Amino acid sequence: MNKLALYCRIGFEKELAAEISEKAGDLGIYGFARVAENSGYVIFECYQENEADRLAQEIPFQQLIFARQMIVVSDLLTALPPDDRIRPIIAQYQQHNDNLNLKLSTELWVETADTNEAKALSTFCRKFTVPLRQQLKKCGFLNFREVNGNGVTLHILFLANDSCYVGYSYNNNHAPHFMGIPRLKFPSDAPSRSTLKLEEAILTFLGEKEEKQRMNDQVKAVDLGACPGGWTYQLVKRGMFVYAVDHGKIAPSLMETGRVDHCPEDGFKFQPPKRTKIDWLVCDMVEQPARITALMTKWLIHAWCKETIFNLKLPMKKRYQEVRSCLQKLSDDLNKQGLTHRIQAKHLFHDREEITVHVLITSVYRQKSEG
Ligand SMILES: C[S@@+](CC[C@H](N)C(=O)[O-])C[C@H]1O[C@@H](n2cnc3c(N)ncnc32)[C@H](O)[C@@H]1O
C-alpha cells in the first residue's frame, strides 16, 4: 500500500495535490499526485513502499487545509465480480496485515467521493457494508476495542460498483466522520444557513473540552460582518455576549436574547468598546484575503482579542499559494510581536469558495523596550 487517497470538495483537487506534495516533501517523502478534475479526491503515489503509511501517521491531519480525509490505499481494484466483491477486498487486507496490523481495526466505512455521480453509489455502499463487515469480523478484523485512539478505521472508496480502493486511516490522525463530512442539522431558529459554517469550525478546531472552557457565559465576542446573524447565533447559543458589527439588519430574535449589541459600523474601523475585555473575534466579511488577514493580525497584535475564527475568500487562481502566503504572513507578524500562537485552517464542508481559519494566542513574550 504505497498510495494516499485524500478526499476534498469537487473542484479543489489541484489545491489538495499541491498541498500534499509539499507536506510529503517536507518529510523527505517523494511521489506524485494523480489529479482527475472534479473527481472529489486525489491519489498521492509514493515512490517507496510503506511511505504512504508514514505520511498517514506523520502529517498531522489537522494541518491539511484542503483534505477532508486521508487514507492509505493499495492499487485500484477493478473488474470486481458482481457475485463476489468481498473476497478480493479481504484478500487485500490479509496481504498487508503482517506489516500493518490491520487487526487493530475498529470501524468500517464504505465510501464514495462527494460528487453527484459517485453519490449514486451510496445505496449500494450502504447495502454492501453489512455483509463485508460480517466477513471482515470472521477473518479477525474489526474486533479491536480502541484505547487512547490507537486503532485504525478500514475504508473502501468505491469509484464504480466494480472498482474500489481498499485502505485504512489512523483513528488518531483522521477526520472522525464518514466521508470526512460532519453531519450537522440546521437549527430552525437560526437566521441564516452560514450558521453551520461557524458550528463546523468550532467542532473542527476546538473540540468539546476547549469549547466549554473558552466559549461560555463569561466570554464576550465581536462578530464583524454579522448580519443577518447566523454566526452571532452560534456564539449566543453558547452563552456569550456579542457585539454584532454590520450596517445590515440583524435578526430580531437575536436582539430579544439581550445578549447582542448591534453596532451598525464599518468592520474595518470598529474597535472594542473601552474597558471591555473581548476574548473572541469572528469575521465573515467577504473581502480580499490579504485585507482580512491584516485586520485579524491587527486585532491580535493590539490584544483586542485572544482568539479568532474567520473566513478567507479564495481567489480565482493560485488559490493554495494565496492561502499559504496569507497564513505565513499572519504567523510571521505574530512572531515578530512575540506572540506564540496556534493557526489551523480548513476548507470545511460548509465552505464553498473560502476557507476557515482559527488563530489562538497561546502566550506573549514581548521584549521590554530599553529605557
Ligand atoms: C456573508 S455575510 C455574513 C453572514 C453572517 N456571518 C451570518 O451568518 O448570518 C457578510 C456580511 O458582511 C457585511 N459586511 C461587508 N463589508 C462590511 C464592512 N466593511 N463592515 C461591516 N460589515 C460588512 C455585509 O453587510 C454582510 O451582511
The ligand as a Tripos MOL2 file, in Angstrom:
@<TRIPOS>MOLECULE
LIG
   27    29     1     0     0
SMALL
NO_CHARGES

@<TRIPOS>ATOM
      1 C1        -21.5780   36.5890    4.2880 C.3       1 LIG1
      2 S1        -22.4480   37.8190    5.0950 S.3       1 LIG1
      3 C2        -22.3100   37.3520    6.7710 C.3       1 LIG1
      4 C3        -23.2740   36.3040    7.1820 C.3       1 LIG1
      5 C4        -23.2680   36.0770    8.6760 C.3       1 LIG1
      6 N1        -21.9960   35.5270    9.1390 N.3       1 LIG1
      7 C5        -24.3680   35.1260    9.0870 C.2       1 LIG1
      8 O1        -24.0470   34.0040    9.4850 O.co2     1 LIG1
      9 O2        -25.5330   35.4920    9.0150 O.co2     1 LIG1
     10 C6        -21.3310   39.1560    5.0190 C.3       1 LIG1
     11 C7        -21.7860   40.3940    5.7920 C.3       1 LIG1
     12 O3        -20.6740   41.2690    5.8630 O.3       1 LIG1
     13 C8        -21.1610   42.5780    5.8790 C.3       1 LIG1
     14 N2        -20.0620   43.4890    5.5410 N.ar      1 LIG1
     15 C9        -19.3530   43.5600    4.3740 C.ar      1 LIG1
     16 N3        -18.4200   44.5350    4.4740 N.ar      1 LIG1
     17 C10       -18.5450   45.0560    5.7140 C.ar      1 LIG1
     18 C11       -17.8670   46.0810    6.4040 C.ar      1 LIG1
     19 N4        -16.8610   46.7510    5.8450 N.pl3     1 LIG1
     20 N5        -18.2430   46.3470    7.6750 N.ar      1 LIG1
     21 C12       -19.2420   45.6680    8.2810 C.ar      1 LIG1
     22 N6        -19.9310   44.6940    7.6610 N.ar      1 LIG1
     23 C13       -19.5860   44.3860    6.3870 C.ar      1 LIG1
     24 C14       -22.3020   42.5600    4.8760 C.3       1 LIG1
     25 O4        -23.2050   43.6160    5.1550 O.3       1 LIG1
     26 C15       -22.9150   41.1700    5.1160 C.3       1 LIG1
     27 O5        -24.0230   41.2600    5.9910 O.3       1 LIG1
@<TRIPOS>BOND
     1     1     2 1
     2     2     3 1
     3     2    10 1
     4     3     4 1
     5     4     5 1
     6     5     6 1
     7     5     7 1
     8     7     8 2
     9     7     9 1
    10    10    11 1
    11    11    12 1
    12    11    26 1
    13    12    13 1
    14    13    14 1
    15    13    24 1
    16    14    15 ar
    17    14    23 ar
    18    15    16 ar
    19    16    17 ar
    20    17    18 ar
    21    17    23 ar
    22    18    19 1
    23    18    20 ar
    24    20    21 ar
    25    21    22 ar
    26    22    23 ar
    27    24    25 1
    28    24    26 1
    29    26    27 1
@<TRIPOS>SUBSTRUCTURE
     1 LIG1         1 GROUP 0 **** ****
